[in-house]
Amino acid sequence: MKLVTIEYRGRRSAAVAVERGYVALDMLNEEKRSDWPTELEKLVASGDAARLASWYRAGGKTILENMSRALIVTREEARETGEPYETD
């Protein structure tokens, strides 16, 4: 799983890279009523990146890949900033 920080639609958030673009964690939090940190540094430092990676491997990848088009930020809409973070 690849985590990045993206700037999109006047917002900035950590995001999971998916085949169709990105799922921004701020949008995921709003849609699924989750509470993932939206700053990549905070996500990694808190250990939540490892928890997110476990969820991703246990079926979260399918959920993210099948999110509605409204929740997918396309590569054309987003600009990656900073260094990506890759989990196993």
C-alpha positions as CSV (number, residue, x, y, z in Angstrom):
1,M,0.0,0.0,0.0
2,K,1.3,3.4,-0.9
3,L,0.4,6.4,1.2
4,V,1.0,9.9,0.0
5,T,0.1,13.5,0.8
6,I,-2.0,15.1,-1.9
7,E,-3.2,18.6,-2.6
8,Y,-6.6,18.6,-4.4
9,R,-9.7,20.8,-4.7
10,G,-8.2,23.4,-2.3
11,R,-7.5,20.7,0.3
12,R,-4.5,18.8,1.6
13,S,-4.7,15.3,3.0
14,A,-2.9,12.0,3.4
15,A,-4.2,9.5,0.8
16,V,-4.0,5.9,-0.3
17,A,-2.9,5.5,-3.9
18,V,-5.4,3.2,-5.8
19,E,-5.6,2.1,-9.4
20,R,-7.9,5.0,-10.4
21,G,-6.1,7.7,-8.4
22,Y,-6.2,8.4,-4.7
23,V,-8.6,8.0,-1.8
24,A,-8.0,11.0,0.5
25,L,-8.3,10.1,4.1
26,D,-10.2,13.2,4.9
27,M,-12.9,12.1,2.4
28,L,-12.7,8.5,3.7
29,N,-13.3,9.8,7.2
30,E,-16.3,11.8,6.1
31,E,-17.8,8.9,4.1
32,K,-17.1,6.0,6.5
33,R,-17.2,8.0,9.8
34,S,-13.6,6.9,10.5
35,D,-10.9,8.9,12.2
36,W,-7.7,8.3,10.4
37,P,-5.1,11.1,10.9
38,T,-5.1,13.2,7.7
39,E,-1.5,14.3,8.0
40,L,0.9,11.6,6.7
41,E,3.6,12.3,9.4
42,K,1.0,11.9,12.2
43,L,-0.5,8.8,10.5
44,V,2.9,7.1,10.5
45,A,4.1,8.4,13.9
46,S,1.0,7.2,15.7
47,G,1.2,3.7,14.3
48,D,-2.1,4.2,12.5
49,A,-0.4,3.6,9.2
50,A,0.3,0.0,10.3
51,R,-3.3,-0.3,11.4
52,L,-4.5,1.1,8.1
53,A,-2.2,-1.4,6.2
54,S,-3.7,-4.3,8.1
55,W,-7.2,-3.1,7.3
56,Y,-6.1,-2.7,3.6
57,R,-4.8,-6.3,3.5
58,A,-7.9,-7.7,5.2
59,G,-10.3,-6.3,2.5
60,G,-9.9,-2.6,2.7
61,K,-8.1,-2.6,-0.7
62,T,-11.3,-3.9,-2.3
63,I,-13.4,-1.3,-0.5
64,L,-11.1,1.5,-1.6
65,E,-10.9,0.3,-5.2
66,N,-14.7,0.2,-5.4
67,M,-15.4,3.7,-3.9
68,S,-17.7,5.8,-5.9
69,R,-16.2,8.0,-8.5
70,A,-17.1,11.1,-6.3
71,L,-14.7,9.8,-3.7
72,I,-11.8,9.0,-5.9
73,V,-9.4,11.9,-6.6
74,T,-7.9,11.4,-10.0
75,R,-4.2,11.7,-10.7
76,E,-5.1,14.8,-12.9
77,E,-6.9,16.5,-10.0
78,A,-4.2,15.9,-7.4
79,R,-0.6,16.8,-6.8
80,E,1.6,14.6,-4.6
81,T,3.7,16.5,-2.1
82,G,6.5,15.2,0.1
83,E,7.8,11.7,0.2
84,P,5.5,8.7,-0.2
85,Y,5.2,6.0,2.5
86,E,5.1,2.4,1.4
87,T,3.9,-0.4,3.7
88,D,4.6,-4.1,3.1
